[in-house]
Amino acid sequence: MNPPSRYDSRSFRLLNATQFLGALNDNVFKLLVIYLLINVKGPAAANTILSLAGAIFVIPFLLFSSSSGVLADRLSKRTIIVYTKILEVLIMLFGLVAVIFESEIGAYTALFFMAAQSSLFGPSKYGIIPEIVEPKMVSMANGSLTSFTYLAIILGTFLASFIIDITDKNFVIEALFCVFIAVIGLFTSLGIRRTEPKNSSKKINPFILYEIYQTLRVSRQVPHLLTAMFGSSFFLFVGAFTQLNIIPFAMQALGLSDVGGGYLFLATAVGIALGAVLAGRLSKDKVEPGISCITGFFIAIFFISLHFFSWSLTMTIINLALLGMVGGAYLIPFDAFIQVNSPDEKRGQVIASTNFFSFTGVLAAAFSLYFISEKMGFTASSGFFLMGIITFFINIIITGRLSSLFFPFFVRKILKRFRRLILTSAVPDPSVITVLRSNSWWDAILLFSCLPNLKILLPSPYFRYFPWFNGLIDSIRIVPRELDTRKTQAKFLEQVEKLREENQSVCIFFHPKITSDEIFATYKQDLSQIRLPVAYAHGKKEKLSRRFLGCLWHQKQITIHFSKE
């Protein structure tokens, strides 16, 4: 008899339902606490209440993320999921009591406990995905889970405002609803198939920051893993800022009530759900961080657009929906990359560390809102503009660090629609060093489509004073020609040999505007001393044109010829 498959679609559907109900409850209860306290203390205290609630919700993720990651690597993740859902029921009952007595301390305490339960749930709910889903389906599974999470945010945001509206601010009824949802979530978690514990020998360390540091050291050994962790964390920073800033934005710019501002976030949540599904579909059976690099720039654009169209409710809804859509597409490739590329025995700890930094970002968003609005005196609209500028520059750094993943995606999905690559000779073996001399950067970038794991060395005397450039763009390394050519030659040859030992394809790109004939000749002499074979590539451009939608469409054809000399 064949052994049963470890992949279980029924368990994933129940995991999805459990996560959906948990996210629904988190959002209903958090808004319940905010609306309750604004009702008790008055609208003037709205910014303070929002900032404090955001900070209290985040602190447990910072305190318990590392420990929850260790537990996920030691115990069965299904067992942890079930026990956290039992905790959720008990916490919602405590929250019900706090709401009945309109206790500010009790409401904030229940919010803290709810976040603590979610922090324990997080590493197991994401870490269990590769254990119950086929590897090629991880991206789509993440897209589905994130989509349902934001559908829960949509429904939770709507219900939190709707129940308050139809019950004339009867907060007790809404608290009872939270208890009911927690009970249903417990029952769905019981149907998830038990997974085997990884039996990690790692013990919980009370020194949280040291544990995070140790995990980062392990993660650094996996190419691009740290950058993916940062990208996933940055998404929660901008997402939390958007959610917190949208209510003041609605009240200041659009003249809506606080409850009306809660409805506005529905547009963003709908967009995130659609974007998550879209990213999963585009990725298919691959993990494509290149999607995140492109959509990151659109996040910046829609933040800035929110500021300039703050006077229009219609344009605000459109911008929020588009912001959510590109945000959902931004997050999924990062989460899938983290799950697939984390070491099996460390996956829970890596996800927990990502959660730690993610909710550090959420905490930073709460403080940013308070600092921007209360200390700097910016309007909520100006806050979105500032966030757009920050996002733009952060995404430049992320794209640079992921350039060896971004450029192949960019060439396959976008550039080859505008540039046609013709090879007049066979592509050399990846062990062969390619030397390309061309006055077009497109020639170099197009090589990513035919040379896997490509690293481009760019000889240039102009970048000798900018060593940070080599740390900014992962796939392009600057090789400056110093005055002491023998010393430079040794460093250059050492760098080429090291890249080849790492199974990286190497292309040395000479742009006539950057490197003179003299420098090119010197490097050719250097290359003659390398033990590996060298192929020279020459690019030739031809302009083509065709009719497209009634317009004249210009297209360039790049012809590359490889030769030994």
C-alpha positions as CSV (number, residue, x, y, z in Angstrom):
1,M,0.0,0.0,0.0
2,N,1.3,3.4,-0.9
3,P,1.9,5.8,2.0
4,P,-0.5,8.6,2.3
5,S,0.5,11.9,0.7
6,R,1.6,14.6,3.2
7,Y,-0.3,17.2,1.1
8,D,-3.9,17.7,2.2
9,S,-6.2,20.1,0.4
10,R,-8.9,19.7,2.9
11,S,-6.6,20.7,5.7
12,F,-5.5,23.8,3.8
13,R,-9.2,24.8,3.2
14,L,-9.8,24.5,7.0
15,L,-6.6,26.4,7.7
16,N,-7.9,29.1,5.4
17,A,-11.2,29.2,7.2
18,T,-9.5,29.3,10.6
19,Q,-7.3,32.2,9.5
20,F,-10.2,34.0,8.0
21,L,-12.2,33.8,11.2
22,G,-9.2,34.8,13.3
23,A,-8.5,37.9,11.1
24,L,-12.2,38.7,11.1
25,N,-12.3,38.7,14.9
26,D,-9.0,40.7,15.2
27,N,-10.4,43.5,13.1
28,V,-13.9,43.6,14.5
29,F,-12.6,43.6,18.1
30,K,-9.8,46.2,17.4
31,L,-12.3,48.6,15.9
32,L,-14.8,47.8,18.6
33,V,-12.2,49.0,21.2
34,I,-11.4,52.1,19.2
35,Y,-15.1,53.1,18.7
36,L,-15.9,52.3,22.3
37,L,-13.2,54.6,23.6
38,I,-13.9,57.4,21.1
39,N,-17.5,57.2,22.3
40,V,-16.4,57.4,25.9
41,K,-13.6,60.0,25.6
42,G,-14.9,62.1,22.6
43,P,-13.7,62.6,19.0
44,A,-11.0,65.0,20.1
45,A,-9.1,62.0,21.5
46,A,-9.3,60.0,18.2
47,N,-5.6,60.3,17.2
48,T,-4.3,59.4,20.6
49,I,-6.7,56.4,20.9
50,L,-5.7,55.2,17.4
51,S,-2.0,55.5,18.2
52,L,-2.3,53.8,21.6
53,A,-4.4,51.0,20.3
54,G,-2.0,50.4,17.4
55,A,1.0,50.3,19.8
56,I,-0.8,48.0,22.3
57,F,-1.8,45.6,19.5
58,V,1.9,45.4,18.3
59,I,3.8,45.0,21.6
60,P,2.9,41.3,22.0
61,F,4.2,40.5,18.5
62,L,7.5,42.0,19.6
63,L,7.6,40.1,22.9
64,F,6.4,36.7,21.8
65,S,7.3,36.3,18.1
66,S,10.6,34.6,18.8
67,S,9.2,32.2,21.4
68,S,6.3,31.3,19.1
69,G,8.8,30.5,16.3
70,V,10.7,28.2,18.6
71,L,7.5,26.4,19.6
72,A,6.5,26.0,15.9
73,D,9.8,24.3,15.2
74,R,9.5,22.0,18.2
75,L,5.8,21.0,18.4
76,S,3.1,20.0,15.9
77,K,2.0,23.2,14.2
78,R,-1.6,21.9,14.1
79,T,-1.5,21.5,17.9
80,I,-0.4,25.1,18.4
81,I,-3.2,26.3,16.1
82,V,-5.9,24.5,18.1
83,Y,-4.6,25.8,21.5
84,T,-4.4,29.3,20.3
85,K,-8.0,29.2,19.1
86,I,-9.0,28.0,22.6
87,L,-7.2,31.0,24.0
88,E,-9.1,33.3,21.5
89,V,-12.4,32.1,23.0
90,L,-11.3,32.9,26.5
91,I,-9.9,36.3,25.6
92,M,-13.1,37.3,23.8
93,L,-15.1,36.4,26.9
94,F,-12.8,38.7,28.9
95,G,-13.2,41.4,26.3
96,L,-17.0,41.1,26.6
97,V,-16.8,41.8,30.3
98,A,-14.6,44.8,29.7
99,V,-17.1,46.2,27.1
100,I,-20.0,45.7,29.5
101,F,-18.3,47.8,32.1
102,E,-16.9,50.3,29.5
103,S,-13.5,49.8,31.2
104,E,-10.6,51.5,29.3
105,I,-8.0,49.4,31.0
106,G,-10.0,46.2,30.5
107,A,-10.5,47.0,26.7
108,Y,-6.8,47.7,26.2
109,T,-5.8,44.6,28.2
110,A,-8.1,42.4,26.1
111,L,-6.6,44.0,22.9
112,F,-3.1,43.1,24.3
113,F,-4.2,39.5,25.0
114,M,-5.8,39.1,21.6
115,A,-2.6,40.3,19.9
116,A,-0.5,37.9,22.0
117,Q,-2.8,35.0,20.8
118,S,-2.3,36.1,17.2
119,S,1.5,36.3,17.7
120,L,1.5,32.6,18.8
121,F,-0.7,31.6,15.9
122,G,1.4,33.4,13.2
123,P,4.5,31.2,12.7
124,S,2.4,28.0,12.8
125,K,-0.3,29.2,10.3
126,Y,2.4,30.2,7.7
127,G,4.9,27.5,8.6
128,I,2.4,24.7,8.1
129,I,1.7,25.7,4.5
130,P,4.7,23.8,3.0
131,E,3.7,20.8,5.1
132,I,0.2,20.5,3.7
133,V,0.6,22.0,0.2
134,E,2.8,20.9,-2.7
135,P,5.9,23.0,-3.2
136,K,4.9,24.3,-6.6
137,M,1.6,25.5,-5.1
138,V,3.1,27.5,-2.2
139,S,2.8,30.9,-4.0
140,M,-0.8,30.2,-4.9
141,A,-1.6,29.0,-1.4
142,N,-0.1,32.2,0.0
143,G,-2.1,34.2,-2.4
144,S,-5.3,32.4,-1.3
145,L,-4.5,32.7,2.4
146,T,-3.7,36.4,2.1
147,S,-6.7,37.0,-0.1
148,F,-9.0,35.4,2.5
149,T,-7.2,37.3,5.3
150,Y,-8.1,40.6,3.6
151,L,-11.6,39.5,2.8
152,A,-11.8,39.0,6.5
153,I,-10.5,42.5,7.0
154,I,-13.1,43.8,4.5
155,L,-15.9,42.0,6.3
156,G,-14.5,42.8,9.8
157,T,-14.1,46.5,9.0
158,F,-17.7,46.6,7.5
159,L,-19.3,44.6,10.4
160,A,-17.5,46.6,13.1
161,S,-19.0,49.8,11.6
162,F,-22.3,48.2,10.5
163,I,-23.2,46.6,13.8
164,I,-22.5,49.9,15.6
165,D,-24.7,51.7,13.2
166,I,-27.7,49.4,13.3
167,T,-27.6,48.8,17.0
168,D,-27.2,52.5,17.8
169,K,-23.8,52.0,19.3
170,N,-24.6,48.9,21.3
171,F,-21.1,47.7,21.9
172,V,-22.1,44.6,24.0
173,I,-23.9,43.0,21.0
174,E,-20.7,43.5,18.9
175,A,-18.6,41.9,21.7
176,L,-21.0,38.9,21.8
177,F,-20.5,38.6,18.0
178,C,-16.7,38.3,18.6
179,V,-17.2,35.5,21.1
180,F,-19.4,33.6,18.5
181,I,-16.7,34.0,15.8
182,A,-14.0,32.7,18.1
183,V,-16.0,29.6,18.9
184,I,-16.5,28.8,15.2
185,G,-12.8,29.3,14.5
186,L,-12.0,26.8,17.2
187,F,-14.2,24.2,15.5
188,T,-12.6,24.7,12.1
189,S,-9.1,24.3,13.6
190,L,-10.0,20.9,14.9
191,G,-10.4,19.6,11.3
192,I,-6.8,20.4,10.3
193,R,-4.8,17.2,9.9
194,R,-2.1,16.8,12.6
195,T,1.4,17.5,11.2
196,E,4.6,15.9,12.6
197,P,6.7,18.1,14.9
198,K,10.1,19.1,13.6
199,N,11.6,18.3,17.1
200,S,14.0,21.2,17.0
201,S,16.3,21.1,20.0
202,K,16.1,24.9,20.2
203,K,14.9,26.2,23.6
204,I,13.0,29.4,24.3
205,N,15.4,32.2,25.2
206,P,14.1,35.1,27.2
207,F,16.7,37.4,25.5
208,I,14.5,38.1,22.5
209,L,16.8,40.4,20.6
210,Y,19.6,37.8,20.8
211,E,17.4,35.1,19.4
212,I,16.4,37.4,16.6
213,Y,20.0,38.2,15.9
214,Q,20.9,34.4,15.7
215,T,18.1,33.8,13.3
216,L,19.2,36.7,11.1
217,R,22.7,35.2,11.0
218,V,21.3,31.9,9.7
219,S,19.0,33.8,7.2
220,R,22.0,35.8,5.9
221,Q,23.5,32.6,4.5
222,V,20.5,32.2,2.2
223,P,20.7,34.6,-0.8
224,H,18.0,37.3,-0.8
225,L,16.2,35.9,2.3
226,L,17.0,38.9,4.5
227,T,15.8,41.3,1.8
228,A,12.5,39.3,1.4
229,M,12.0,39.5,5.2
230,F,12.5,43.2,5.2
231,G,10.2,43.6,2.2
232,S,7.4,41.6,3.9
233,S,7.9,43.7,7.1
234,F,7.8,47.0,5.2
235,F,4.4,46.0,3.8
236,L,3.0,45.9,7.3
237,F,4.5,49.3,8.1
238,V,2.8,51.0,5.1
239,G,-0.4,48.9,5.6
240,A,-0.7,49.8,9.3
241,F,-0.1,53.5,8.6
242,T,-2.8,53.4,5.9
243,Q,-5.3,51.8,8.2
244,L,-4.5,54.1,11.1
245,N,-4.4,57.3,9.0
246,I,-7.6,56.6,6.9
247,I,-10.0,57.7,9.7
248,P,-8.3,61.1,10.3
249,F,-8.0,61.5,6.5
250,A,-11.8,60.8,6.1
251,M,-12.7,63.3,8.9
252,Q,-10.3,66.1,7.8
253,A,-10.3,65.9,4.0
254,L,-13.7,64.4,3.2
255,G,-15.8,65.6,6.2
256,L,-16.9,62.0,7.1
257,S,-17.4,60.6,10.6
258,D,-15.0,58.2,12.3
259,V,-17.3,55.3,11.4
260,G,-17.5,56.5,7.8
261,G,-13.7,56.5,7.7
262,G,-13.7,52.8,8.8
263,Y,-15.8,52.1,5.7
264,L,-13.2,53.7,3.5
265,F,-10.6,51.1,4.4
266,L,-12.9,48.5,2.7
267,A,-11.6,49.7,-0.7
268,T,-8.0,49.0,0.3
269,A,-8.8,45.6,1.7
270,V,-10.8,44.6,-1.4
271,G,-7.7,45.7,-3.5
272,I,-5.3,43.7,-1.3
273,A,-7.5,40.6,-1.7
274,L,-7.6,40.9,-5.5
275,G,-3.9,41.7,-5.7
276,A,-3.0,38.7,-3.6
277,V,-4.9,36.4,-5.9
278,L,-3.4,38.1,-9.0
279,A,0.2,37.7,-7.6
280,G,-0.5,34.0,-7.0
281,R,-1.8,33.6,-10.6
282,L,1.1,35.5,-12.1
283,S,3.7,33.5,-10.1
284,K,2.0,30.1,-11.1
285,D,4.4,27.4,-10.0
286,K,7.3,29.8,-9.3
287,V,8.2,32.4,-6.6
288,E,8.6,35.8,-8.3
289,P,10.0,38.6,-6.1
290,G,10.3,40.6,-9.3
291,I,6.5,41.3,-9.0
292,S,7.2,42.9,-5.6
293,C,9.9,45.1,-7.0
294,I,7.6,46.5,-9.7
295,T,4.5,46.9,-7.5
296,G,6.5,48.7,-4.8
297,F,6.8,51.7,-7.1
298,F,3.1,51.8,-7.8
299,I,2.4,51.8,-4.0
300,A,4.4,55.0,-3.8
301,I,2.5,56.5,-6.8
302,F,-0.9,55.8,-5.3
303,F,0.1,57.2,-1.9
304,I,1.1,60.5,-3.6
305,S,-2.1,60.4,-5.7
306,L,-4.2,60.1,-2.5
307,H,-2.7,63.4,-1.4
308,F,-3.4,65.3,-4.6
309,F,-7.0,63.9,-5.0
310,S,-7.9,64.2,-1.3
311,W,-10.8,66.5,-2.1
312,S,-12.7,63.8,-4.1
313,L,-14.4,60.8,-2.4
314,T,-14.6,58.9,-5.7
315,M,-10.9,59.4,-6.5
316,T,-10.0,58.5,-2.9
317,I,-11.9,55.2,-3.2
318,I,-10.2,54.4,-6.5
319,N,-6.8,55.2,-5.2
320,L,-7.3,53.2,-2.0
321,A,-8.5,50.2,-4.1
322,L,-5.5,50.4,-6.5
323,L,-3.1,50.9,-3.5
324,G,-4.5,47.7,-1.9
325,M,-4.2,45.8,-5.2
326,V,-0.6,46.6,-5.8
327,G,0.0,46.1,-2.0
328,G,-1.4,42.5,-2.2
329,A,0.7,41.7,-5.2
330,Y,3.7,43.2,-3.4
331,L,3.4,41.0,-0.3
332,I,2.7,37.5,-1.7
333,P,6.1,36.9,-3.5
334,F,8.0,37.9,-0.4
335,D,6.0,35.6,1.9
336,A,6.3,32.7,-0.5
337,F,10.0,33.2,-0.9
338,I,10.5,33.2,2.9
339,Q,8.6,29.9,3.3
340,V,10.2,28.1,0.4
341,N,13.8,29.2,1.0
342,S,13.9,29.1,4.8
343,P,15.8,26.0,6.2
344,D,13.2,23.3,7.2
345,E,14.4,23.1,10.8
346,K,14.5,26.9,11.2
347,R,11.3,27.9,9.2
348,G,9.2,28.8,12.2
349,Q,12.0,30.9,13.7
350,V,12.6,32.7,10.4
351,I,8.8,33.4,10.0
352,A,8.7,34.6,13.7
353,S,11.6,36.9,13.1
354,T,9.8,38.3,10.1
355,N,6.7,38.8,12.2
356,F,8.9,40.6,14.8
357,F,10.2,43.1,12.2
358,S,6.7,43.3,10.6
359,F,5.1,44.4,13.9
360,T,8.0,46.6,14.7
361,G,6.9,48.3,11.5
362,V,3.3,48.4,12.7
363,L,4.5,50.0,16.0
364,A,6.6,52.4,14.0
365,A,3.5,53.2,11.9
366,A,1.6,54.1,15.1
367,F,4.4,56.4,16.3
368,S,4.8,57.8,12.9
369,L,1.1,58.8,12.8
370,Y,1.4,60.4,16.2
371,F,4.6,62.3,15.3
372,I,3.4,63.5,11.9
373,S,0.0,64.6,13.0
374,E,0.6,65.8,16.6
375,K,4.2,67.0,16.7
376,M,4.8,68.1,13.1
377,G,1.2,69.3,12.5
378,F,0.8,67.6,9.2
379,T,-2.6,66.8,7.8
380,A,-3.6,63.2,7.2
381,S,-3.4,63.9,3.5
382,S,0.2,65.2,3.8
383,G,1.0,62.1,5.8
384,F,0.1,59.9,2.8
385,F,2.3,62.1,0.5
386,L,5.2,61.6,2.9
387,M,4.7,57.9,3.0
388,G,4.7,57.8,-0.8
389,I,8.2,59.4,-0.9
390,I,9.5,57.1,1.8
391,T,8.1,54.0,-0.1
392,F,9.7,55.1,-3.3
393,F,13.2,55.3,-1.9
394,I,12.9,52.2,0.2
395,N,11.8,50.3,-2.9
396,I,14.8,51.5,-4.9
397,I,17.0,49.8,-2.2
398,I,14.9,46.6,-2.2
399,T,14.9,46.3,-6.0
400,G,18.7,46.8,-6.1
401,R,19.3,44.1,-3.5
402,L,16.9,41.7,-5.5
403,S,18.2,42.8,-8.9
404,S,19.4,39.3,-9.8
405,L,15.8,38.1,-9.3
406,F,14.2,41.3,-10.6
407,F,16.0,41.6,-14.0
408,P,15.2,38.0,-15.2
409,F,11.5,38.6,-14.4
410,F,11.6,42.1,-16.0
411,V,13.2,40.7,-19.2
412,R,10.8,37.7,-19.5
413,K,7.5,39.5,-18.6
414,I,8.0,43.1,-19.8
415,L,11.2,43.9,-21.7
416,K,10.9,41.1,-24.3
417,R,7.6,42.7,-25.4
418,F,9.5,45.8,-26.5
419,R,12.9,44.4,-27.3
420,R,13.5,41.4,-29.6
421,L,16.6,39.3,-28.8
422,I,18.2,37.4,-31.7
423,L,21.2,35.2,-31.0
424,T,23.3,34.5,-34.1
425,S,25.3,31.9,-32.3
426,A,24.8,29.4,-29.5
427,V,24.7,30.8,-25.9
428,P,27.9,29.9,-24.2
429,D,28.0,27.5,-21.3
430,P,27.4,29.3,-17.9
431,S,31.0,28.5,-17.0
432,V,32.2,30.6,-19.9
433,I,32.8,34.3,-19.0
434,T,30.9,36.6,-21.4
435,V,32.5,39.9,-22.4
436,L,29.9,42.3,-23.9
437,R,30.9,45.6,-25.5
438,S,27.8,47.7,-26.4
439,N,26.5,51.2,-26.2
440,S,23.1,50.0,-25.0
441,W,22.2,48.8,-21.5
442,W,19.4,46.8,-22.9
443,D,21.9,44.4,-24.5
444,A,23.3,43.6,-21.0
445,I,19.9,43.3,-19.3
446,L,18.6,41.0,-22.1
447,L,21.3,38.6,-21.3
448,F,19.4,37.7,-18.2
449,S,16.9,35.8,-20.4
450,C,19.6,33.3,-21.6
451,L,22.2,33.2,-18.8
452,P,21.0,32.0,-15.4
453,N,22.3,33.4,-12.2
454,L,24.0,36.3,-14.1
455,K,26.3,38.8,-12.4
456,I,27.4,41.8,-14.5
457,L,30.8,43.3,-13.8
458,L,31.0,46.9,-14.9
459,P,34.5,48.2,-15.3
460,S,34.6,51.9,-14.7
461,P,37.1,54.5,-13.3
462,Y,34.2,56.8,-12.3
463,F,32.8,54.8,-9.5
464,R,36.0,54.3,-7.5
465,Y,34.8,56.8,-4.9
466,F,31.3,55.1,-4.5
467,P,31.9,51.8,-2.9
468,W,28.3,51.7,-1.6
469,F,27.1,51.1,-5.2
470,N,28.3,47.5,-5.0
471,G,26.1,47.0,-1.9
472,L,23.1,48.6,-3.5
473,I,22.6,46.6,-6.7
474,D,23.1,42.9,-6.2
475,S,23.6,41.8,-9.8
476,I,25.9,44.6,-10.9
477,R,29.4,44.9,-9.5
478,I,31.6,47.9,-10.1
479,V,35.2,47.1,-11.0
480,P,37.2,50.4,-11.0
481,R,40.5,50.7,-12.8
482,E,42.9,52.1,-10.2
483,L,46.3,53.7,-10.8
484,D,48.0,50.6,-9.6
485,T,46.9,48.3,-12.4
486,R,48.6,45.2,-11.0
487,K,46.8,45.5,-7.7
488,T,43.5,46.1,-9.5
489,Q,44.2,43.2,-11.8
490,A,44.6,40.8,-8.9
491,K,41.4,42.0,-7.3
492,F,39.5,41.8,-10.5
493,L,40.6,38.2,-11.3
494,E,39.9,37.2,-7.7
495,Q,36.3,38.6,-8.0
496,V,35.7,36.7,-11.3
497,E,37.0,33.4,-9.9
498,K,34.9,33.8,-6.7
499,L,31.7,34.4,-8.7
500,R,32.4,31.3,-10.8
501,E,33.0,29.2,-7.7
502,E,29.5,30.3,-6.5
503,N,28.1,29.0,-9.8
504,Q,27.2,32.5,-11.0
505,S,27.3,33.3,-14.7
506,V,29.6,36.3,-15.3
507,C,29.2,39.0,-17.9
508,I,31.8,41.8,-18.1
509,F,30.0,44.8,-19.7
510,F,32.0,47.5,-21.4
511,H,29.9,50.6,-22.2
512,P,31.9,53.0,-24.6
513,K,30.8,56.1,-22.7
514,I,32.1,54.6,-19.4
515,T,35.1,52.6,-20.5
516,S,37.6,53.8,-23.1
517,D,39.4,51.6,-25.7
518,E,42.5,51.8,-23.5
519,I,40.7,50.4,-20.5
520,F,39.0,47.7,-22.6
521,A,42.4,46.6,-24.0
522,T,43.8,46.4,-20.5
523,Y,40.9,44.2,-19.3
524,K,41.3,41.9,-22.3
525,Q,44.9,41.4,-21.3
526,D,43.8,40.6,-17.7
527,L,41.2,38.1,-19.0
528,S,43.9,36.2,-21.0
529,Q,45.3,35.1,-17.6
530,I,42.0,33.5,-16.5
531,R,41.9,29.7,-16.6
532,L,38.2,29.7,-17.7
533,P,37.2,30.2,-21.3
534,V,36.0,33.7,-22.5
535,A,33.3,34.5,-25.1
536,Y,33.0,37.9,-26.6
537,A,29.5,39.2,-27.5
538,H,28.7,42.1,-29.8
539,G,25.3,43.7,-30.0
540,K,23.7,45.2,-33.1
541,K,20.4,47.2,-33.0
542,E,17.8,47.4,-35.7
543,K,14.6,49.4,-35.5
544,L,11.4,47.7,-36.4
545,S,7.9,49.1,-36.6
546,R,4.4,47.6,-36.6
547,R,0.8,48.8,-36.3
548,F,-0.6,48.4,-32.8
549,L,-4.1,49.7,-31.9
550,G,-3.9,52.1,-34.9
551,C,-0.6,53.6,-33.6
552,L,2.9,53.3,-34.9
553,W,4.8,51.1,-32.4
554,H,8.6,51.2,-32.5
555,Q,10.4,48.1,-31.5
556,K,14.1,47.4,-31.4
557,Q,15.7,44.1,-32.4
558,I,18.9,43.2,-30.6
559,T,21.2,40.8,-32.3
560,I,24.0,39.3,-30.2
561,H,26.8,37.3,-31.6
562,F,29.1,35.2,-29.4
563,S,32.6,34.4,-30.5
564,K,35.8,33.3,-28.9
565,E,37.7,36.4,-30.0
